[in-house]
Amino acid sequence: MTSTRDIVLWVVLPYVCLAVFVGGHAWRYRYDTFGWTTRSSQLYESRLLRWGSPLFHFGILAVFAGHVMGLGVPETWTAAVGISEAMYHAMAISIGAVAGLATVVGMALLIYRRRTNGPVFGATTRMDKLMYLMLGLVVALGMWNTIAGSMLHTYGAYDYRLGVSVWFRGIFTFQLHPELMAAAPFSFQAHGTVAMLLFALWPFTRLVHVFSVPFFYLWRPYVVYRSKPERFGARAPRRGWERSERSLR
């Protein structure tokens, strides 16, 4: 039997966070257009940023792709294209471990840089600190689920693709199954809850820059360069006789 707590956590909270995520971005773009930025601190320090930023960004992109595959693609679909369950889990563990490690190392470098560099730390806001805390919790819980669930088999034969994934897809298809999340291990529940809260926080942090990728730059018109007409004072004088200003009148 589904309790009121389960309804609040696994039905109400996802839609509230989704509404804040969408509405918050619309509000931020409407009323804080010039604040829609990463608030870059590259001018203050670039050595650690040169290593930490690529590791974090490429790692988190790979993690996101893995979540799209694991949560959005049903088990029957992967089986239909010839990917067995053992093959899928082997790929998830190997690729997920590398992506998770890159994300953790990159985030650690970025946090260390932000904490130890005076100008960078001075440009850090309270929302930045909260964002890093929430993002760190999501990544740590996700890594633990991968290690404990798939490598150490701490949760026995539990398969998140038959539980968490079905619940997640049901949010967007309005076929809700809160009982599936209620039956999931606690670390999966904690990972999902913190992730939903992070998405609600997203529009009010520097994470909005994710939606500012300059795709339209690829289709922008060519920049036309024209040479300036030769006129008096437009170029460096050459040795020898030059036309004087009087001769131009």
N, C-alpha and C positions, 0 to 999 in steps of 0.2 A: 504494500500500500504506500502511495506517495504522500509524504508529509507536507505540511505547509512550508517548512524550512526548505525542502527540496524544490518546491514550486518557486519560492522566492529566489533561490540561488541559481537554478538551472532553467528557469523560464522568464521570470521578471527581470533579473539582473542582466542577462544577455541583451534583451531588447532595450533596456535603459542605457546600457553602455553603447550599444549600436546607434541609438538616437543621439546621444551626446557626441559620439564620434562624427556623425554626419552633420548635425546641426552646429557643432562647435567649429568645424572647418568652414562652414558657410559664414558663420558669425566672424571668425577670425579674418577671413579674406575680405569681408565687407567693411569691418571696422578697424582692422590693423594690417592693412595691405603692406605698409612699409616695414612692419615688424615680422613679415613672413620671410624669415631668413634663418640661416644656421648660426648667425652671430659669430662668424669665423674669427678665430684667434690665431691664425697662421702667422700674422705679423709679429706676435709675441714670442713664438717658439715654433720651430719647424722640424727639428731633428727627431724628436719622439713622434711627432705627428706624421712624419713621413713613413714610419713603420706601423704605428698604431691604427691610423685611419684606414689604409687598405686592408689590413688584417680584419678589422672589425666589419667594414662594409661588405667585403666579399664573403666573409664568414656568415654574416647575418642574412645575406641574400641567398646563400646556399641553404641555411637553416629554414628560411621562409619557403624556398622551393620544396624542401623536404616535408614541411607541414602541409603545403598544398597537395602534395602527393599522398601523404598519409591520412589526412583528414578529409580531403575533397574527393579522392578517387576511391570508389568502393572496391572491396576485395575481389568481387566477382569480375570487375573490369580488368584488373591486372592478371587474374587467372585466365581470362579470355584471350589475352595477347601472349600467353605462354610463360608468364612470370609466376613461378611457384611461390608458395608462402615462405619456404626456406630461402629461396633466392632473394625474395623481397627483403626479408629481415637481415640477410647478410649485407645487402646493399645499404639498407638503412643504418646498420651499425657502423659499417666502414666509412661511408660518406658522411653520416651524421657525426661520427666521432671527430673526423678531420675538421668539418665545418664548425662544430661546437668548440673545439680547441682553438681554432683561429679566432672565433668570436670572443672567447674568454681572454686570450692573450691580448688581442687588440683592445678590448675594453679595459683591461688592467693597465695597459700602457697609457690609454687616454685619461683614465682616472688619476693615475700617478702623475702624469703631466699636469693635469688641471690642479692637483693638490699641492705640488711642489714648486710650480712656477708662479711667482708672485703676480705678474700682470694677468696671466690666464686665470688664476684663482680669483683675482679681483673682478674679472668679467663674468664670473659664475653667479647665476641667480639662484634663488631658492627653488624655483621650478626646475632648474637644471639638476640640482641635487636630488630632488624627489624623482625626477625622470631616471637618473642613473640608478637610484635605489630600486625602483620598480623594474627597470630593465634588467638589472643584475639579478633580482629575485626570479624573474621569468626564465632567464638563461640558466641559472643554477638549478632550478627545479626541473627544467627540461633536460639538462645533462644528467641529473640524478635519475629521472625516469628512463633515460636511454641505458644508463649503466645498470641500474637496479632491475628494470623490467626486462631488458633484452639480453644483457650480458651475464648478470648474476642470477637472474630468474628468481628474484626476491618475492615476486607476486605469483609465483607458480605458473599456471597455464593461462593467466589473464592476457587477453588480446585486445589492445585498445582500438583496433580497427573494427571490432564488433561491438564496442561500447562507446568510447569517447567520440569516435569518428561518426557513428550513426547519430549521436546526439547533436554534434556540431552541424552536420548537414541538415538536420531537422529544423534548425533555427531559420534557415533560409528557404526551406520548403514548407514551413509551418506544419510539420509533422513532428511534434515535440515528444521527446522521450526522456523526461527528467529522471526516471527510474534507472536509466543506464548510467548516468553520471553519479547517482546516489550509490550505485553498486561498485563504482570504480575505486581503486586504492586512493588513500588520502593524498599522496603526492601528486597524482593526476588531478584530483579535485583542486588542490592548492595551485597547481600550475595553471589550470583553466581560470580560476578566480582572479589570480593576480594578472593574468594576461588580459582578461576583460577590463579590469580596472586601469591597466596601462592604456588600452585603447580609448577609454573614456578620458584619460589625462592627455592623450596624444595631441589634440588640437591646440592645447594651451602651452605647448613646449616647442623647442627647436625641431622636434621630429616632423613638423609640417613641411620641412624642406624635401621630404621624400616625394611630395607631389609637385615639386618644382623642377623636375628634370627637363632641360631645354630641348624637348623633342622637335619643337617648331624651328629650331635653329637649322635643322637639316633641310628644310624647305623654304628658308627665308630667301628673298631676292638677293641677287649678287650686289655687292658693294661696288659702285662705279667710281673709279678714280680718274680725274681729269687734271691735266697739267695746267698750271696757272699761266695766263698770258704774260709774255715778257713786258715788263714795264719798269720804269725807273725805280730802283731800290728793291726790286724783287729778287736779285741775285747778287752774289759777291762781286765786287768790281774787279775787272781784269787790268793787268798792267798796260799802260799805253793811254792813248787818247780815248775819252769817253764823251758821250753827248752830255752836255751840261743841261741843267734844268731850264735855263733860258732858251736853249735851242729847241726845246720841246714845245715851246709856246707858239 
